[in-house]
Amino acid sequence: MSLSVRDLVLASRPVSWVNTAYPFAAAYLLATRTVDARLIVGTLFFLVPYNLLMYGVNDVFDHESDLANPRKGGAEGGLVDPGALRSLLLASLALPVPLVVWLLAQGSAAAGVVLVLCLAAVLGYSVPGLRLKERPVLDSMTSSAHFVGPAVYGLVLADIAVPQRIWPIVAAFFAWGMASHAFGAVQDVLPDRAGGIRSIATQLGARRVVRLATLAYLVSSVLLLLGPWPAPLAALLPLPYAWLVWRHRDVTDETSATTNRGWRHFLGLNYLTGFLVTQLLIAAVMWW
């Protein structure tokens, strides 16, 4: 069975491309204030091949459970014909290789270690034997690393002394990522259980996870207050997410699918937040 370009695009989750490319580009630009080949190639890598590796491999090993998930088959994840799964796996693994090799040759040993760890987290999330996505709490931590990792890589690839005051911002991003994964897992409680997949939501229950996710967003807000100016202004940005999730505080496992509406609002909110973060980054470059 042949694999179409459309299949590859859907497998890479276009709606999430910016969530990995932007953190890398923003961190690298903030550190170097330079537009160069490493910025361009790195951004392209984290835009498409990285996401294809992350989600394409996931689609292959989660195919059976995805068949029972009504969210799959569109922007939130494609459904590839079973005969094309092998081709999807090969494409997901092979397409990132040239850019990975180039990036490894351009950075320091430390940058190479960070990049390899990013790739290990992406693969470890889905591949049999590790399946970090089925280890409750660790699943949310690993998922957050998928998005925080590119930012850390951008900082290390810049090969400059990173001010200690930056790390509360990175920690805030990590807490935000954990909250986002946990909330996203709630909508899949029933199909995940039907497919025999464990997650933070299937283990702790929909209602508890919604409340923990709300708390994690608030922690993210507090951590941003510890960053250098104008980072404290960004402390306002996690609050709409906390409110959005808190609205589902009384959800049950049986009604967990209703949180998909909140998840779709979450995806839209990301773009507004990205715009506001961009304005703060511009201010930060001027301030620092």
Secondary structure, 3 states (H helix, E strand, C coil): CCCCHHHHHHHCCHHHHHHHHHHHHHHHHHHHCCCCHHHHHHHHHHHCHHHHHHHHHHHHHCHHHHHCCCCCCECCECCCCHHHHHHHHHHHHHCCHHHHHHHHHHCCHHHHHHHHHHHHHHHHCCCCCCCHHHCCCHHHHHHHHHHHHHHHHHHHHCCCCCCHHHHHHHHHHHHHHHHHHHHHHHCCHHHHHHCCCCCHHHHHCHHHHHHHHHHHHHHHHHHHCCCCCCHHHHCCCHHHHHHHHHCCCCCCCCCHHHHHHHHHHHHHHHHHHHHHHHHHHHHHHHHC
